[in-house]
Amino acid sequence: MGRRTLLLIAAFVVAALGTVLVFLYAHNADSAAKEGQSLVKVLVAKDKIEAGTTGATASGAGAFEQQEIPKSNVVQGALSDSAPLDNLVALVPVFPGQQIISQQWGASAPSAGLSIPPGSLALSFQLGDPQRVAGFVTPGSTITVFVSGTPGTPGTSGTQVRTLLTGIKVLAVGPTTVVSKSTGTASGNTEQIPTAILTLALTQDQAKKMIYTANIPNSLYTGQWFALQNADSKVVGPEKDKPINGTNLFTP
């Protein structure tokens, strides 16, 4: 067999091998694409689920629904059934459209009650969504509390806003409920306001300040606002806080 013939045979073998490799690559790529496009069923939040809500409660309220989405879009830990969540509670707020993943849920609090830090009291307050950072305040959060009202402090004008407490720990967050509140119009209309009960760890003096400034009938104070804080937040305590009122609202 001549050298030229051997070279032709080798070239043919290489070409054939290349064709096979290209075919295998295309086949694998096509299979991977089809696998990513295949639809799978996952559990998705239909309504907002507050931290602390049990899976059974959320399921009973119709907060879950099954959806079919491409397999490539499924989040790690996504669930297709709510049954495993019945005896667990949401550790963080779950918003509509979010996939339900196992990492969002954990064991419920012991039936014996809250774990209260030494030297503290547990006290609960009911706030609307804006006053609690739109539901981002969760058990374990640290907050600053602001209050607004007309305390009649000498040298002030009208309503003022002040820092009341800083570094307050949140022990628990209850499920959201809807309350009716009068709009104050002559027609007597009411509006539906989502609210939730937040339980805080407070000293005795802090508890008294919170109660005094709570938005209750005949109170000089009209509201409390919770603000999330972390280790990098720059917060001035009430002893150095400058009240904001109508006379210095636009003063640097």
Backbone torsions as a table, in degrees:
resi	resn	phi	psi	omega
1	MET	NA	128.6	-176.4
2	GLY	-74.7	163.4	-179.4
3	ARG	-63.3	-37.4	-179.5
4	ARG	-63.6	-39.1	179.5
5	THR	-64.4	-41.7	179.2
6	LEU	-62.0	-39.7	179.4
7	LEU	-65.8	-38.5	178.0
8	LEU	-64.7	-41.7	179.1
9	ILE	-64.0	-43.6	-179.9
10	ALA	-62.8	-41.4	178.9
11	ALA	-63.0	-39.9	178.9
12	PHE	-63.4	-43.8	180.0
13	VAL	-62.3	-44.2	179.8
14	VAL	-62.4	-43.2	179.6
15	ALA	-62.6	-42.5	179.6
16	ALA	-64.0	-42.4	179.0
17	LEU	-63.3	-41.0	178.2
18	GLY	-62.1	-41.3	179.0
19	THR	-61.8	-43.6	179.3
20	VAL	-62.5	-43.7	-179.2
21	LEU	-63.7	-41.9	178.2
22	VAL	-62.9	-41.4	178.8
23	PHE	-62.0	-45.1	-179.8
24	LEU	-63.7	-41.4	179.3
25	TYR	-62.5	-46.7	-179.7
26	ALA	-63.4	-39.7	179.8
27	HIS	-63.9	-45.2	179.9
28	ASN	-65.2	-40.6	179.1
29	ALA	-63.9	-41.6	179.5
30	ASP	-65.1	-41.2	179.0
31	SER	-63.5	-42.1	179.6
32	ALA	-64.2	-39.7	179.8
33	ALA	-65.6	-43.5	179.4
34	LYS	-64.8	-37.4	179.5
35	GLU	-64.4	-40.8	179.4
36	GLY	-67.8	-28.3	-178.0
37	GLN	-89.1	-12.9	-179.8
38	SER	-64.9	141.9	-175.7
39	LEU	-90.4	139.0	175.8
40	VAL	-130.5	155.1	-178.8
41	LYS	-90.5	129.8	176.1
42	VAL	-132.6	159.1	178.4
43	LEU	-89.3	130.8	-177.1
44	VAL	-127.3	145.2	178.0
45	ALA	-72.4	125.3	177.5
46	LYS	-87.8	-36.5	178.1
47	ASP	-127.3	165.6	177.9
48	LYS	-67.6	135.2	179.3
49	ILE	-115.9	118.4	-177.6
50	GLU	-76.9	150.7	173.4
51	ALA	-58.5	137.3	-179.0
52	GLY	97.1	-10.5	179.3
53	THR	-78.3	133.7	178.2
54	THR	-74.9	153.9	177.7
55	GLY	-61.3	-37.7	179.7
56	ALA	-63.9	-41.5	178.9
57	THR	-64.5	-45.6	179.6
58	ALA	-62.4	-42.0	179.8
59	SER	-65.0	-43.0	179.5
60	GLY	-64.3	-28.5	179.7
61	ALA	-86.5	1.3	179.6
62	GLY	74.1	28.7	-176.9
63	ALA	-82.1	-7.6	179.2
64	PHE	-111.4	150.4	169.3
65	GLU	-150.6	150.9	177.5
66	GLN	-89.6	137.2	175.9
67	GLN	-132.8	151.0	174.9
68	GLU	-99.6	123.3	-179.8
69	ILE	-132.9	159.5	177.9
70	PRO	-57.9	141.4	-177.6
71	LYS	-58.3	-31.5	-179.0
72	SER	-69.4	-16.3	-178.6
73	ASN	-97.9	0.5	-178.0
74	VAL	-74.7	129.4	179.7
75	VAL	-78.8	145.0	179.2
76	GLN	-59.6	131.0	-179.9
77	GLY	88.8	4.5	-179.0
78	ALA	-65.0	142.6	-178.8
79	LEU	-106.4	153.3	176.8
80	SER	-110.6	-6.0	-177.3
81	ASP	-143.1	143.3	-177.2
82	SER	-87.4	-8.7	-175.9
83	ALA	-54.8	-41.4	-179.4
84	PRO	-65.1	-12.8	-176.0
85	LEU	-95.9	-4.6	-172.0
86	ASP	-53.1	-41.2	-176.7
87	ASN	-102.5	15.7	177.9
88	LEU	-111.8	166.7	177.5
89	VAL	-122.6	152.6	177.1
90	ALA	-70.3	125.9	-179.4
91	LEU	-83.8	-22.0	179.6
92	VAL	-139.1	160.5	174.5
93	PRO	-63.7	140.2	177.3
94	VAL	-115.6	125.3	-172.6
95	PHE	-100.1	154.5	-179.1
96	PRO	-54.0	135.3	179.5
97	GLY	94.1	-14.8	179.5
98	GLN	-75.5	142.0	172.5
99	GLN	-70.3	142.3	179.3
100	ILE	-85.3	115.1	-178.7
101	ILE	-116.9	152.6	-174.4
102	SER	-63.7	-28.5	-177.9
103	GLN	-67.0	-16.9	-178.8
104	GLN	-79.6	-9.6	-170.2
105	TRP	-123.8	149.5	-179.7
106	GLY	-152.3	-178.9	-179.2
107	ALA	-65.1	144.9	178.0
108	SER	-72.9	163.7	179.8
109	ALA	-65.0	148.2	178.6
110	PRO	-56.6	143.8	-178.0
111	SER	-63.8	-17.6	-179.8
112	ALA	-68.2	-16.8	176.9
113	GLY	124.0	-167.9	-177.7
114	LEU	-72.1	153.5	172.3
115	SER	-93.2	102.3	-175.4
116	ILE	-94.9	129.3	179.2
117	PRO	-58.5	148.1	178.5
118	PRO	-55.1	135.5	177.7
119	GLY	82.0	2.3	-177.2
120	SER	-113.3	164.5	172.6
121	LEU	-115.7	155.1	174.1
122	ALA	-104.0	125.8	-178.2
123	LEU	-136.9	139.4	-175.2
124	SER	-111.1	146.7	179.4
125	PHE	-139.4	145.6	-178.4
126	GLN	-103.6	125.2	-177.8
127	LEU	-133.2	155.0	174.6
128	GLY	-80.2	173.6	-177.4
129	ASP	-57.4	-48.4	-179.0
130	PRO	-63.2	-35.3	-176.8
131	GLN	-73.3	-10.3	179.2
132	ARG	-124.2	34.0	175.7
133	VAL	57.9	44.3	174.4
134	ALA	54.3	33.1	177.5
135	GLY	88.1	2.9	179.7
136	PHE	-81.7	-11.4	173.6
137	VAL	-76.2	120.1	-176.2
138	THR	-128.8	166.2	176.4
139	PRO	-53.2	129.6	-177.5
140	GLY	98.8	-12.0	178.9
141	SER	-67.8	154.7	172.2
142	THR	-110.7	134.3	-173.8
143	ILE	-130.9	158.6	166.5
144	THR	-109.2	140.6	-178.7
145	VAL	-110.1	124.5	173.8
146	PHE	-107.7	148.9	177.0
147	VAL	-129.9	149.3	175.2
148	SER	-126.5	147.6	-180.0
149	GLY	171.8	-170.2	-179.5
150	THR	-125.0	72.8	-175.4
151	PRO	-73.2	-9.3	179.0
152	GLY	73.6	31.7	178.6
153	THR	-69.2	132.0	-179.8
154	PRO	-55.0	136.5	177.5
155	GLY	86.8	1.4	178.7
156	THR	-107.2	165.5	-178.4
157	SER	-129.2	115.8	175.6
158	GLY	64.7	-149.3	-178.2
159	THR	-68.0	141.8	175.7
160	GLN	-135.0	155.8	178.3
161	VAL	-117.4	133.8	-178.7
162	ARG	-137.8	157.7	171.3
163	THR	-81.4	126.0	-178.3
164	LEU	-98.2	-51.2	-176.9
165	LEU	-143.3	150.5	174.8
166	THR	-131.0	159.9	177.0
167	GLY	66.5	32.9	-178.8
168	ILE	-90.7	132.3	-178.8
169	LYS	-89.6	137.7	176.4
170	VAL	-93.6	124.2	-178.3
171	LEU	-90.5	-37.4	-176.1
172	ALA	-157.1	155.9	176.3
173	VAL	-132.0	123.1	-179.9
174	GLY	-83.1	169.4	179.2
175	PRO	-67.0	156.1	179.6
176	THR	-73.9	136.5	172.6
177	THR	-125.5	164.9	-179.5
178	VAL	-114.1	126.7	178.8
179	VAL	-118.1	154.1	178.3
180	SER	-96.4	135.8	-180.0
181	LYS	-133.5	135.4	179.7
182	SER	-65.1	139.3	177.9
183	THR	-81.2	-9.8	179.5
184	GLY	80.5	8.3	179.4
185	THR	-86.4	163.0	-178.1
186	ALA	-64.2	-27.7	-178.6
187	SER	-73.9	-11.8	178.6
188	GLY	74.5	22.7	179.6
189	ASN	-66.9	156.4	176.9
190	THR	-124.9	158.0	175.7
191	GLU	-122.5	149.8	-179.6
192	GLN	-92.0	121.3	-175.7
193	ILE	-119.2	122.0	175.6
194	PRO	-69.8	131.8	178.4
195	THR	-135.8	161.8	175.9
196	ALA	-145.1	153.8	179.3
197	ILE	-97.7	124.7	178.2
198	LEU	-111.0	133.5	179.8
199	THR	-107.0	127.1	-174.8
200	LEU	-114.1	155.8	172.6
201	ALA	-96.3	116.7	-173.6
202	LEU	-133.8	150.4	168.6
203	THR	-76.2	172.4	-179.1
204	GLN	-62.0	-43.9	179.6
205	ASP	-65.8	-40.3	178.3
206	GLN	-63.6	-39.5	178.8
207	ALA	-61.5	-42.1	179.5
208	LYS	-64.8	-38.3	178.3
209	LYS	-66.3	-40.2	179.2
210	MET	-65.4	-41.6	179.6
211	ILE	-66.3	-40.9	-178.3
212	TYR	-63.6	-34.7	-176.7
213	THR	-97.1	3.7	179.3
214	ALA	-65.5	149.5	-178.7
215	ASN	-78.3	81.2	-179.6
216	ILE	-118.4	160.3	-179.5
217	PRO	-53.6	138.2	177.9
218	ASN	70.6	11.0	178.7
219	SER	-81.7	144.9	175.3
220	LEU	-71.0	-18.2	-176.5
221	TYR	-105.4	136.2	-173.1
222	THR	-102.8	-4.6	179.6
223	GLY	-179.6	155.3	173.9
224	GLN	-120.3	140.6	179.0
225	TRP	-126.6	127.0	178.1
226	PHE	-96.6	136.4	177.4
227	ALA	-124.2	130.7	177.3
228	LEU	-68.4	139.1	175.1
229	GLN	-135.0	154.8	175.1
230	ASN	-133.8	-170.3	-175.4
231	ALA	-63.7	-22.5	-178.4
232	ASP	-95.4	-4.1	-179.4
233	SER	-69.1	139.8	176.2
234	LYS	-102.6	105.4	-175.4
235	VAL	-127.5	130.4	176.5
236	VAL	-93.9	131.0	-179.9
237	GLY	-68.3	167.0	-177.1
238	PRO	-60.6	-27.0	-178.2
239	GLU	-69.9	-22.7	179.3
240	LYS	-116.1	5.5	-176.3
241	ASP	-73.1	138.4	176.2
242	LYS	-98.2	116.9	179.1
243	PRO	-60.5	142.7	175.4
244	ILE	-106.8	126.2	179.9
245	ASN	-143.8	-169.8	-176.5
246	GLY	-65.2	-19.0	-176.7
247	THR	-88.5	-21.3	-176.9
248	ASN	-130.3	19.5	-176.7
249	LEU	-57.2	-38.5	-176.4
250	PHE	-106.4	17.1	178.0
251	THR	-90.2	133.1	179.8
252	PRO	-58.2	NA	NA
